Amino acid sequence: MNSLLSFSATKIICSFALALVAPVAVLTAQVPNGDFSSTTNVGSIGGGLITGNITETAGSGPWSMETHGVIGLLVAPRVTIGSGIARISGLTDLNVLGVGLLNNSASVFNNDIGSTYAANTTYTLKADFSSASVLSAALLTNAGTGIALRANGTQVATTLGSLTSVSLLSANSGQFTLNFSTASNLVGRNVGIELFAGRGSGLADLSLLGGVRFDNVTLNSVGGAAAIPEPADVALMIGAAGLAGVIAMRVRRQRHAALVTAATA
């Protein structure tokens, strides 16, 4: 009986220890039409007319598009999905006498990917980009170009303002990388992705950029690291350790007594 109790207590302790050192799991979340190859998720908005704000789903989704102009002054940028590319073109600015600098900004691709945020997990969102313009991290940042993660439609993390999130692979192409660790209040909320241009503070650089293309959008998650144990769990583990110690001491005393009895018999 004592041996059985000792084994059970030891098993509880080992289970807690293994939970605390459990290896992390690396998972790849499926980004629907992350390569923009779907023939049912195509479309184009903006350009051609002096329009204001436009929001529309490309075909049957999952990607949707937003573009913003200045009615009567600036054409909204053309936002297009098709032929394996998500493209924003026609980014520009205009210095209006008595008004100042105006721009057709904040063109966005949105995708709610159909999964939810998990606890104790770090997400890595990546997207390739390219442009006809000669690129630099500063130009992309000043023109407000980047990627972001959303939770239930609200942005929770972005590359905007982070030069280190931009990796240039050539004079005209590179990759955005965004790392984000979940907070407890986001667990269970819907994961969303944004690709955008025209959200920066140095929007005079919009004309220098002119346009940008996105491709190969991926989302990886690293989870499985145990959270800090709850107080009740710690108490259970301490109690199990104490029980195991008491039982082990009792077993040693019984064995010692048995040996003494055998030696004097």
N, C-alpha and C positions, 0 to 999 in steps of 0.2 A: 504493500500500500504506500509506504513511504517513498519507495522507488518510483512509483507511478506519479505521485504528487510532485516529486522532484523533477521528473521528466516534463510534466505539464508546465510547471513554472518556467523551466529552462526554455521550453518551446515558445512561450509567450515573449520572453526576453529576446530570443533570437529573431522572432518575427518583427519586433519593433526595430531591432538593429538593422535587419535587412531592408526594412522600409526606408530607413534614414540614409542608406548607402545604395539604394537601388539605382541601376544605371538609367540614364535618360533615354528617351525614345525620340528618334528623329522621324517626323512624318511630313509628307508632302500633301498639302491640301489641293484638291483639284480646283483650278481656276477655270470656270466654264469659258470656252473659246479664248483661252489665254494667248493663243497664237493668231487669233483673228482670221482663221481659215474657214469658219462656218459660212455657208452660202445663205443661211437664213438669218444671219445677224449682220446685215449690211445696210448702209444708209448714209445720207449726207444732209446736213443742215447748214444754214448760214451762207454768206457770200451772195453776190449778185444783186441784192436789194439793200437799201438803207433801212435796216431793221433794228429792233431792240433785242430783247432776250428771247431765246428759243430753247425749249427742252423737248426731247423726243427719244423714244426707244428705237434703236437701229433694228429694223425688221422685227423679228419675233424675240429679240433679246439673246443673251442676257445683258449685253452692254447697252447703256443709254448714253445720250449725248446732250451737252449744254453748250450754248454759245451766246455771247453778249456783245451787242453793238450800241451805238449812240444814235438814236432816231434822228434822221435829218443831217447827220454829220459823218458818222463812221459806219461802214458796213460791218456786220458781225463776221468774225472769222469763219471760214468754212471748216466744219468738223465732219470727218468722213471715216467710215469703217468699210473696208473691202480689200480684196486681193492680198490678204495676209498682213495688213497694216492698219493701224489707227493713226489718222493724220489730222493735224491742226495746221491750217495755212491762212495767210492773210492777216497775221498779227501786225498791228500798226498803231501809231500814235499821231496826234495832231495838236499843234499848239494854236489855240484859238484866242484871238485878241480879246482881252477883257475877261476871259474865262480861265486860261492857262492850259496845261497839258491834259488832253483827253486821250483815252485809249479804248480799243475794243478788247477787253480783257476777260480773264476767267473762263476760258474754254475748257470743258471737262468731259472725260469719259468715266462713267460710273458702272460698277458691277457688284451687286450683292450676291456673293458666291454660293449661298445656300448652306453655310456651316456657321457654328457659333464658337465664341471664344471659350477656351478651356482654362482651368486654373493652373497657376504655376508654370506658365508656358511662355516661351519667347518666339515670336513670329518674325520671319525674314521675308519681306516682299522685295522682289526684283523686277525690273523692266528694262529692256534694251531701248535705246533712243538713237535717232539720227536726224541730220538736218543738212540742207544744201549750204548752210552758212558754216564758216569756220567757228568751231565751238570752244568754249572754255567753261570751267566750273563757275566762274564769276558771271559770265554772260547768261548762263542758264538760270542761275540763282536770281540775278537782277531782273530777268524777264519772267520770273515767277513760274518756272517750269519744274515739275517734279512729280512725285507719287505720294499717296497717302493711304492710311487705313481708316475705316469708319466703324462705328458700333451703332447699330440701329439708326443708320443714316447720319450720325454726327461724327465729324472728323475727330480722331483721337491721337493720331500721330502723322507726321509729315516730314519729308526731306527738305522742305522749303527753309532756306536760311542756313542749311548745313552743307558747306563745301565738301566735307569728307564723305558725303553720301553719293558723290558723283565720281565715277571712274571713267576717264576718257580712254577709249580703245584706239581711236584715230583722230584726225582733225575734224571729222564730221560725225563721229559715232561714239557711243559709250553705254554705260549702264548705271541706273539708279539702284541704290540698296537702302532699304529702311528696316531697322531692327526695332522691335517693340515687345515689351514684356507686359503681360496682362495684370491689371489691378483687380482686386476682389470685386469691385462694383461692375466690372465688365463681363464677368463670367456668365455665360449663357446668352449674351447678346449677339446679334447677327453680325457676321464679318462682311465688310464692304471694302471695295478697292476704288481708288480714284487715280486717274492720270490727267495731268492738267498743264496749262500754260497761261501766263498772264496774271499770276497772283502775287507778284513780287512788289517791292517798294521802288525799285529802280526801273519803272515801266517805260522810261525813254529808250530802254534797250529792246523793246518789243520789235521795233522796226529793224534793228540789227539782226535779230533772230529770224523774224519773218514767218517761220513755221517749224514744226517738229513732228517726227513720226515715232510711234511706240510699237513695240513688238515683244514677243516672248515674255509674257507676264507670268511669274511663278510666285508661289507662297509656300514656304517651309515653316514647320513649327518644331521646336525642341521642348519636350515636356517630360514628365515622369519624375522629376526631382521632388522629393518629399517636402511637404510643407512643415513648418515648425509644429511639433506635436501640441495638441490641446492639453490644458492642465489636467483634465480627467484621464487622458491617455498616459501622461507622465506619472500620475499617481498610481495607475494600474501597473505600470512597468516597475515602479519602485516597490510596490507591494509584492509583485511577483518575485522580484529579486530578493526581498527580505524573506519571503516564504521559502525560496530555494535555499537560502543560507541556513535558516533554522532547520530545515529537513536534513541538509547535508551534515550539520553539526550533530543532530540526533543519530543519524546513521553511523557517523564516526564513533560516537560514544557507545552505541550498541555493539559495534564490532570490537571496540577496545575491551568492553566488559566481557564479551564472549571469549576473547583471547586470554584474558586474565583467568577466567573460569577454567578454560582448557588447560592452562599452565599449572594451576594448583590442584587439578583433579588427580 
